[in-house]
């Protein structure tokens, strides 16, 4: 990251918009050297001394911005014989930080921000969003998506915090990109994919159903291209990106509303059911775990109904010894 990036994080810290990961990065940078600590201290002093403004103001930001630059230029022309090198540096650094703060305020309140739309899924299971270019997005509960009312320029760009499934309209002359927390991105080279990436996510992931995307977490330059049937999981601790092939898309059941098994080993069927329903399923007859199972299941039905289907096929006895725990006993041999 460049020094300006850390100054941006300082601004986010004082506005209360910084997330846990960004705060960790910022604090490490401040502790890295006395110069960084001094710059952060100067920024804090300037921030605390600046008069608070309500967001609904109507002052002339262009005029104030020009006046600020004029004052800084005049200060730089003043003799500095009585100041030490350290004092001169601090004064210049403070001017730079103050200028940056003005720029950030200008960007935040300029009229173009009115053209942005923010959609939050809240406590809903999912929320379907139709983008202005014809693309469709399913936003999972707890997530947020920011996008413009109209896609202009050379790039279609949206911002995601959370999990969402995308069906992107094909526009070769206007690429589509998903901006992620921690300075990451997903560049769309194909059509359908799922992104799971929120601030503080322990293992952000991208799963491609069809087409291709380029996944570049945390500012990675030119990350790997993932194609249909591939998944990548990012390990923040080691900064590793783990790629794998997927045998089913059942982790997308929250969007599709169904679970699909095509000659899937029963151990995978059980694992998918556990993950989707958030329960623990124990199969006493371990010989059944290697049986290949083929059947669709509607994901909107309760787990008891899904287990009833398995019990009918394999002649199993289903019990519920404790909340969230299910036992499958008995069963016939694989056919």
RAGIQUI-V924888 format. One line per field, one symbol per residue. phi: phi as a letter, one per 30 degrees, with the letter a starting at -180 (. if undefined). A space follows every 50 residues. Layout:
phi=???
This chain:
phi=.deddddddedddddicdcdddddddddddddaedddddddddddddddd ddbddccbddddddddddddddddddddebddcddddddddddddddddd ddddddddcdeddddcccccdhcddabcbcddcjdbbccdeicbbcaddb dcidbcbbcbbkbaccccddbedbecbcdceiicabcdcbbcabbbabei edbebbbcdaiabccbdhiedhdddcceicbbcccedchccccacccacd dcddcdiacbbbhceeddddddddddcibccccddddddcdccbacbddd dddddddddddddchcccbbdaeibbccbijcddc
